[in-house]
Amino acid sequence: MDEADNFRYVLWSLTIIFAFLVFFGPNPEGGSLMPTAVSLFSLFSSLLVIYLILKLVQKIRYRDNDSN
């Protein structure tokens, strides 16, 4: 999990950048930029969700170990 912690800021920033590009970017009929932005936004947001779920599981697991 330490390796994933090193990339959390990169995941947050790339997700935010591509979210702005998708929601405030060029017209969807304007070329190939929009499908690429949507696919990259989906990729980075899914990686971010997986990271947050793993952090939640780790936090719950450590809290359970500390109480025993």
Biopython code that builds the backbone (N, CA, C, O; Angstrom):
import numpy as np
from Bio.PDB.StructureBuilder import StructureBuilder

atoms = [
    (1, "MET", "N", (0.816, -1.193, 0.000)),
    (1, "MET", "CA", (0.000, 0.000, 0.000)),
    (1, "MET", "C", (0.857, 1.253, 0.000)),
    (1, "MET", "O", (0.393, 2.329, -0.377)),
    (2, "ASP", "N", (2.121, 1.113, 0.427)),
    (2, "ASP", "CA", (3.009, 2.275, 0.436)),
    (2, "ASP", "C", (3.277, 2.792, -0.976)),
    (2, "ASP", "O", (3.385, 3.998, -1.196)),
    (3, "GLU", "N", (3.383, 1.866, -1.929)),
    (3, "GLU", "CA", (3.606, 2.292, -3.308)),
    (3, "GLU", "C", (2.407, 3.065, -3.839)),
    (3, "GLU", "O", (2.574, 4.044, -4.566)),
    (4, "ALA", "N", (1.215, 2.640, -3.486)),
    (4, "ALA", "CA", (0.013, 3.356, -3.926)),
    (4, "ALA", "C", (-0.085, 4.719, -3.266)),
    (4, "ALA", "O", (-0.578, 5.669, -3.874)),
    (5, "ASP", "N", (0.380, 4.827, -2.021)),
    (5, "ASP", "CA", (0.364, 6.129, -1.350)),
    (5, "ASP", "C", (1.262, 7.139, -2.049)),
    (5, "ASP", "O", (0.996, 8.341, -2.008)),
    (6, "ASN", "N", (2.311, 6.664, -2.684)),
    (6, "ASN", "CA", (3.207, 7.572, -3.407)),
    (6, "ASN", "C", (2.537, 8.196, -4.629)),
    (6, "ASN", "O", (2.920, 9.288, -5.051)),
    (7, "PHE", "N", (1.550, 7.522, -5.198)),
    (7, "PHE", "CA", (0.911, 7.996, -6.420)),
    (7, "PHE", "C", (-0.468, 8.600, -6.194)),
    (7, "PHE", "O", (-1.169, 8.899, -7.160)),
    (8, "ARG", "N", (-0.869, 8.784, -4.950)),
    (8, "ARG", "CA", (-2.221, 9.284, -4.706)),
    (8, "ARG", "C", (-2.422, 10.691, -5.233)),
    (8, "ARG", "O", (-3.487, 11.007, -5.764)),
    (9, "TYR", "N", (-1.413, 11.543, -5.094)),
    (9, "TYR", "CA", (-1.561, 12.909, -5.597)),
    (9, "TYR", "C", (-1.601, 12.933, -7.121)),
    (9, "TYR", "O", (-2.291, 13.762, -7.715)),
    (10, "VAL", "N", (-0.873, 12.036, -7.741)),
    (10, "VAL", "CA", (-0.906, 11.939, -9.194)),
    (10, "VAL", "C", (-2.285, 11.475, -9.657)),
    (10, "VAL", "O", (-2.824, 12.003, -10.630)),
    (11, "LEU", "N", (-2.852, 10.494, -8.969)),
    (11, "LEU", "CA", (-4.194, 10.019, -9.325)),
    (11, "LEU", "C", (-5.235, 11.116, -9.154)),
    (11, "LEU", "O", (-6.093, 11.307, -10.016)),
    (12, "TRP", "N", (-5.158, 11.839, -8.035)),
    (12, "TRP", "CA", (-6.117, 12.940, -7.817)),
    (12, "TRP", "C", (-5.981, 14.002, -8.895)),
    (12, "TRP", "O", (-6.979, 14.451, -9.460)),
    (13, "SER", "N", (-4.740, 14.407, -9.183)),
    (13, "SER", "CA", (-4.553, 15.494, -10.148)),
    (13, "SER", "C", (-4.948, 15.079, -11.558)),
    (13, "SER", "O", (-5.583, 15.861, -12.264)),
    (14, "LEU", "N", (-4.595, 13.875, -11.988)),
    (14, "LEU", "CA", (-4.969, 13.432, -13.329)),
    (14, "LEU", "C", (-6.477, 13.249, -13.460)),
    (14, "LEU", "O", (-7.048, 13.546, -14.509)),
    (15, "THR", "N", (-7.122, 12.763, -12.406)),
    (15, "THR", "CA", (-8.572, 12.629, -12.440)),
    (15, "THR", "C", (-9.235, 13.995, -12.554)),
    (15, "THR", "O", (-10.182, 14.159, -13.323)),
    (16, "ILE", "N", (-8.753, 14.970, -11.804)),
    (16, "ILE", "CA", (-9.331, 16.317, -11.859)),
    (16, "ILE", "C", (-9.076, 16.965, -13.217)),
    (16, "ILE", "O", (-9.967, 17.608, -13.771)),
    (17, "ILE", "N", (-7.879, 16.804, -13.753)),
    (17, "ILE", "CA", (-7.555, 17.391, -15.062)),
    (17, "ILE", "C", (-8.468, 16.825, -16.147)),
    (17, "ILE", "O", (-9.034, 17.577, -16.939)),
    (18, "PHE", "N", (-8.608, 15.511, -16.181)),
    (18, "PHE", "CA", (-9.449, 14.918, -17.218)),
    (18, "PHE", "C", (-10.933, 15.154, -16.964)),
    (18, "PHE", "O", (-11.725, 15.162, -17.906)),
    (19, "ALA", "N", (-11.319, 15.347, -15.701)),
    (19, "ALA", "CA", (-12.710, 15.714, -15.429)),
    (19, "ALA", "C", (-13.014, 17.100, -15.998)),
    (19, "ALA", "O", (-14.068, 17.303, -16.600)),
    (20, "PHE", "N", (-12.103, 18.047, -15.815)),
    (20, "PHE", "CA", (-12.295, 19.364, -16.411)),
    (20, "PHE", "C", (-12.322, 19.288, -17.935)),
    (20, "PHE", "O", (-13.109, 19.972, -18.589)),
    (21, "LEU", "N", (-11.458, 18.451, -18.486)),
    (21, "LEU", "CA", (-11.428, 18.310, -19.939)),
    (21, "LEU", "C", (-12.718, 17.695, -20.466)),
    (21, "LEU", "O", (-13.210, 18.095, -21.521)),
    (22, "VAL", "N", (-13.264, 16.733, -19.746)),
    (22, "VAL", "CA", (-14.496, 16.083, -20.196)),
    (22, "VAL", "C", (-15.691, 17.007, -20.038)),
    (22, "VAL", "O", (-16.503, 17.141, -20.954)),
    (23, "PHE", "N", (-15.803, 17.648, -18.870)),
    (23, "PHE", "CA", (-17.005, 18.426, -18.600)),
    (23, "PHE", "C", (-16.973, 19.839, -19.179)),
    (23, "PHE", "O", (-18.028, 20.399, -19.476)),
    (24, "PHE", "N", (-15.794, 20.425, -19.347)),
    (24, "PHE", "CA", (-15.694, 21.787, -19.863)),
    (24, "PHE", "C", (-14.874, 21.870, -21.145)),
    (24, "PHE", "O", (-14.510, 22.960, -21.585)),
    (25, "GLY", "N", (-14.586, 20.729, -21.737)),
    (25, "GLY", "CA", (-13.718, 20.678, -22.895)),
    (25, "GLY", "C", (-14.431, 20.963, -24.204)),
    (25, "GLY", "O", (-15.518, 21.541, -24.218)),
    (26, "PRO", "N", (-13.818, 20.558, -25.296)),
    (26, "PRO", "CA", (-14.373, 20.836, -26.613)),
    (26, "PRO", "C", (-15.665, 20.067, -26.881)),
    (26, "PRO", "O", (-16.070, 19.188, -26.121)),
    (27, "ASN", "N", (-16.273, 20.428, -27.966)),
    (27, "ASN", "CA", (-17.517, 19.798, -28.393)),
    (27, "ASN", "C", (-17.270, 18.312, -28.675)),
    (27, "ASN", "O", (-16.271, 17.976, -29.312)),
    (28, "PRO", "N", (-18.159, 17.405, -28.215)),
    (28, "PRO", "CA", (-17.936, 15.970, -28.432)),
    (28, "PRO", "C", (-17.856, 15.579, -29.904)),
    (28, "PRO", "O", (-17.196, 14.598, -30.245)),
    (29, "GLU", "N", (-18.519, 16.335, -30.782)),
    (29, "GLU", "CA", (-18.463, 16.006, -32.203)),
    (29, "GLU", "C", (-17.229, 16.599, -32.869)),
    (29, "GLU", "O", (-17.055, 16.461, -34.080)),
    (30, "GLY", "N", (-16.378, 17.250, -32.103)),
    (30, "GLY", "CA", (-15.268, 17.990, -32.670)),
    (30, "GLY", "C", (-14.032, 17.193, -33.005)),
    (30, "GLY", "O", (-13.049, 17.784, -33.452)),
    (31, "GLY", "N", (-14.019, 15.911, -32.821)),
    (31, "GLY", "CA", (-12.843, 15.138, -33.181)),
    (31, "GLY", "C", (-12.581, 14.014, -32.198)),
    (31, "GLY", "O", (-13.492, 13.538, -31.520)),
    (32, "SER", "N", (-11.334, 13.597, -32.129)),
    (32, "SER", "CA", (-10.990, 12.427, -31.330)),
    (32, "SER", "C", (-10.530, 12.785, -29.927)),
    (32, "SER", "O", (-10.213, 11.886, -29.147)),
    (33, "LEU", "N", (-10.481, 14.070, -29.575)),
    (33, "LEU", "CA", (-10.015, 14.444, -28.242)),
    (33, "LEU", "C", (-11.010, 14.030, -27.165)),
    (33, "LEU", "O", (-10.604, 13.573, -26.096)),
    (34, "MET", "N", (-12.286, 14.181, -27.424)),
    (34, "MET", "CA", (-13.285, 13.896, -26.403)),
    (34, "MET", "C", (-13.365, 12.410, -26.042)),
    (34, "MET", "O", (-13.383, 12.100, -24.850)),
    (35, "PRO", "N", (-13.415, 11.475, -26.993)),
    (35, "PRO", "CA", (-13.412, 10.056, -26.592)),
    (35, "PRO", "C", (-12.149, 9.655, -25.840)),
    (35, "PRO", "O", (-12.205, 8.832, -24.926)),
    (36, "THR", "N", (-11.019, 10.228, -26.216)),
    (36, "THR", "CA", (-9.774, 9.949, -25.505)),
    (36, "THR", "C", (-9.839, 10.490, -24.085)),
    (36, "THR", "O", (-9.427, 9.817, -23.140)),
    (37, "ALA", "N", (-10.354, 11.704, -23.933)),
    (37, "ALA", "CA", (-10.476, 12.291, -22.602)),
    (37, "ALA", "C", (-11.433, 11.495, -21.733)),
    (37, "ALA", "O", (-11.176, 11.300, -20.545)),
    (38, "VAL", "N", (-12.532, 11.034, -22.310)),
    (38, "VAL", "CA", (-13.498, 10.237, -21.541)),
    (38, "VAL", "C", (-12.884, 8.915, -21.108)),
    (38, "VAL", "O", (-13.076, 8.489, -19.969)),
    (39, "SER", "N", (-12.151, 8.265, -21.995)),
    (39, "SER", "CA", (-11.551, 6.980, -21.630)),
    (39, "SER", "C", (-10.457, 7.165, -20.577)),
    (39, "SER", "O", (-10.340, 6.343, -19.669)),
    (40, "LEU", "N", (-9.657, 8.224, -20.679)),
    (40, "LEU", "CA", (-8.628, 8.465, -19.672)),
    (40, "LEU", "C", (-9.242, 8.895, -18.346)),
    (40, "LEU", "O", (-8.749, 8.515, -17.283)),
    (41, "PHE", "N", (-10.307, 9.678, -18.397)),
    (41, "PHE", "CA", (-11.016, 10.042, -17.171)),
    (41, "PHE", "C", (-11.580, 8.796, -16.499)),
    (41, "PHE", "O", (-11.504, 8.664, -15.278)),
    (42, "SER", "N", (-12.143, 7.887, -17.278)),
    (42, "SER", "CA", (-12.671, 6.641, -16.718)),
    (42, "SER", "C", (-11.560, 5.801, -16.099)),
    (42, "SER", "O", (-11.739, 5.218, -15.029)),
    (43, "LEU", "N", (-10.428, 5.739, -16.765)),
    (43, "LEU", "CA", (-9.301, 4.963, -16.253)),
    (43, "LEU", "C", (-8.810, 5.514, -14.925)),
    (43, "LEU", "O", (-8.703, 4.775, -13.946)),
    (44, "PHE", "N", (-8.509, 6.813, -14.885)),
    (44, "PHE", "CA", (-7.938, 7.382, -13.665)),
    (44, "PHE", "C", (-8.956, 7.455, -12.535)),
    (44, "PHE", "O", (-8.589, 7.300, -11.371)),
    (45, "SER", "N", (-10.223, 7.688, -12.852)),
    (45, "SER", "CA", (-11.216, 7.715, -11.780)),
    (45, "SER", "C", (-11.444, 6.319, -11.211)),
    (45, "SER", "O", (-11.658, 6.178, -10.007)),
    (46, "SER", "N", (-11.402, 5.288, -12.047)),
    (46, "SER", "CA", (-11.552, 3.933, -11.521)),
    (46, "SER", "C", (-10.340, 3.534, -10.680)),
    (46, "SER", "O", (-10.497, 2.860, -9.662)),
    (47, "LEU", "N", (-9.141, 3.937, -11.087)),
    (47, "LEU", "CA", (-7.957, 3.676, -10.259)),
    (47, "LEU", "C", (-8.046, 4.405, -8.926)),
    (47, "LEU", "O", (-7.650, 3.872, -7.890)),
    (48, "LEU", "N", (-8.566, 5.621, -8.959)),
    (48, "LEU", "CA", (-8.727, 6.384, -7.721)),
    (48, "LEU", "C", (-9.752, 5.728, -6.802)),
    (48, "LEU", "O", (-9.547, 5.675, -5.589)),
    (49, "VAL", "N", (-10.835, 5.236, -7.355)),
    (49, "VAL", "CA", (-11.848, 4.554, -6.544)),
    (49, "VAL", "C", (-11.279, 3.272, -5.939)),
    (49, "VAL", "O", (-11.539, 2.972, -4.774)),
    (50, "ILE", "N", (-10.515, 2.521, -6.708)),
    (50, "ILE", "CA", (-9.886, 1.305, -6.187)),
    (50, "ILE", "C", (-8.925, 1.653, -5.063)),
    (50, "ILE", "O", (-8.890, 0.967, -4.041)),
    (51, "TYR", "N", (-8.144, 2.715, -5.244)),
    (51, "TYR", "CA", (-7.207, 3.145, -4.207)),
    (51, "TYR", "C", (-7.955, 3.532, -2.930)),
    (51, "TYR", "O", (-7.550, 3.140, -1.835)),
    (52, "LEU", "N", (-9.043, 4.299, -3.062)),
    (52, "LEU", "CA", (-9.791, 4.728, -1.880)),
    (52, "LEU", "C", (-10.450, 3.557, -1.167)),
    (52, "LEU", "O", (-10.527, 3.550, 0.062)),
    (53, "ILE", "N", (-10.925, 2.567, -1.915)),
    (53, "ILE", "CA", (-11.506, 1.378, -1.295)),
    (53, "ILE", "C", (-10.439, 0.592, -0.542)),
    (53, "ILE", "O", (-10.684, 0.112, 0.565)),
    (54, "LEU", "N", (-9.253, 0.459, -1.139)),
    (54, "LEU", "CA", (-8.175, -0.252, -0.460)),
    (54, "LEU", "C", (-7.729, 0.474, 0.804)),
    (54, "LEU", "O", (-7.418, -0.168, 1.807)),
    (55, "LYS", "N", (-7.694, 1.812, 0.769)),
    (55, "LYS", "CA", (-7.340, 2.574, 1.967)),
    (55, "LYS", "C", (-8.386, 2.390, 3.056)),
    (55, "LYS", "O", (-8.040, 2.284, 4.233)),
    (56, "LEU", "N", (-9.657, 2.350, 2.683)),
    (56, "LEU", "CA", (-10.722, 2.141, 3.651)),
    (56, "LEU", "C", (-10.607, 0.761, 4.291)),
    (56, "LEU", "O", (-10.748, 0.621, 5.505)),
    (57, "VAL", "N", (-10.352, -0.249, 3.477)),
    (57, "VAL", "CA", (-10.185, -1.605, 3.996)),
    (57, "VAL", "C", (-8.976, -1.667, 4.925)),
    (57, "VAL", "O", (-9.032, -2.300, 5.979)),
    (58, "GLN", "N", (-7.894, -1.019, 4.538)),
    (58, "GLN", "CA", (-6.693, -1.000, 5.368)),
    (58, "GLN", "C", (-6.966, -0.302, 6.700)),
    (58, "GLN", "O", (-6.525, -0.774, 7.748)),
    (59, "LYS", "N", (-7.679, 0.803, 6.667)),
    (59, "LYS", "CA", (-7.973, 1.532, 7.888)),
    (59, "LYS", "C", (-8.873, 0.714, 8.819)),
    (59, "LYS", "O", (-8.660, 0.689, 10.031)),
    (60, "ILE", "N", (-9.867, 0.055, 8.250)),
    (60, "ILE", "CA", (-10.760, -0.786, 9.061)),
    (60, "ILE", "C", (-9.996, -1.966, 9.645)),
    (60, "ILE", "O", (-10.205, -2.323, 10.805)),
    (61, "ARG", "N", (-9.127, -2.566, 8.871)),
    (61, "ARG", "CA", (-8.377, -3.714, 9.321)),
    (61, "ARG", "C", (-7.408, -3.338, 10.443)),
    (61, "ARG", "O", (-7.274, -4.082, 11.415)),
    (62, "TYR", "N", (-6.731, -2.190, 10.321)),
    (62, "TYR", "CA", (-5.819, -1.751, 11.379)),
    (62, "TYR", "C", (-6.568, -1.355, 12.642)),
    (62, "TYR", "O", (-6.084, -1.579, 13.751)),
    (63, "ARG", "N", (-7.758, -0.764, 12.473)),
    (63, "ARG", "CA", (-8.552, -0.399, 13.640)),
    (63, "ARG", "C", (-9.027, -1.649, 14.369)),
    (63, "ARG", "O", (-9.067, -1.666, 15.600)),
    (64, "ASP", "N", (-9.387, -2.695, 13.631)),
    (64, "ASP", "CA", (-9.808, -3.945, 14.254)),
    (64, "ASP", "C", (-8.632, -4.634, 14.970)),
    (64, "ASP", "O", (-8.817, -5.230, 16.030)),
    (65, "ASN", "N", (-7.445, -4.552, 14.398)),
    (65, "ASN", "CA", (-6.269, -5.149, 15.019)),
    (65, "ASN", "C", (-5.858, -4.395, 16.279)),
    (65, "ASN", "O", (-5.380, -5.009, 17.233)),
    (66, "ASP", "N", (-6.034, -3.086, 16.300)),
    (66, "ASP", "CA", (-5.679, -2.310, 17.481)),
    (66, "ASP", "C", (-6.621, -2.558, 18.640)),
    (66, "ASP", "O", (-6.209, -2.489, 19.798)),
    (67, "SER", "N", (-7.883, -2.847, 18.346)),
    (67, "SER", "CA", (-8.853, -3.063, 19.418)),
    (67, "SER", "C", (-8.680, -4.428, 20.093)),
    (67, "SER", "O", (-9.107, -4.610, 21.233)),
    (68, "ASN", "N", (-8.065, -5.375, 19.409)),
    (68, "ASN", "CA", (-7.885, -6.726, 19.986)),
    (68, "ASN", "C", (-6.667, -6.805, 20.825)),
    (68, "ASN", "O", (-6.368, -7.861, 21.381)),
]
sb = StructureBuilder()
sb.init_structure("model")
sb.init_model(0)
sb.init_chain("A")
sb.init_seg("    ")
for serial, (resi, resn, name, xyz) in enumerate(atoms, 1):
    if name == "N":
        sb.init_residue(resn, " ", resi, " ")
    sb.init_atom(name, np.array(xyz, "f"), 0.0, 1.0, " ", f" {name:<3s}", serial, name[0])
structure = sb.get_structure()
